[in-house]
Amino acid sequence: MKKTIFILSVASVFTLGTFFISCKTAAQKNVAKKENVDEAKADLKTAQNEVIIQNAENAEEWNAFKMESKTRVSDNNKRIAELKVKMNEPGTNLDEAYAKRISNLEQKNNEMDISLQTFENSKSSDWQIFKRDFNQGMDDIGQSLKDIVVKN
């Protein structure tokens, strides 16, 4: 019986000693919290600066892309107009399929121009996806215009 009481008392002393040693004072807790807040503020400022830099880079890239794309759309419109003039020249025998292909290309080119304008107004975050899809569409239109000229 004495042995059991002794073991329990020793275990209690070790438990209480561990508990008191591991506890921090209120001042220590406040210092730790303040350090965490300071680190979080520093991380937030760093992230904000990175976002500002990224937005500036994206704005420059967007403006360059927009100017290049408008030029491509304009060039396609000129080629389509030339094809229409050629189609209506006397002495050329072009069929309805040719006229329909030109009309389809003109419609696709206008859709690409509209998508460029709507994307600019939406400020979507899918910039890279839009850029890839837009360039693919413009390349397809350009290739189709070349194919029409080659076939005729």
Order of alpha helices (4+ residues) and beta strands (2+ residues): alpha-alpha-alpha-alpha
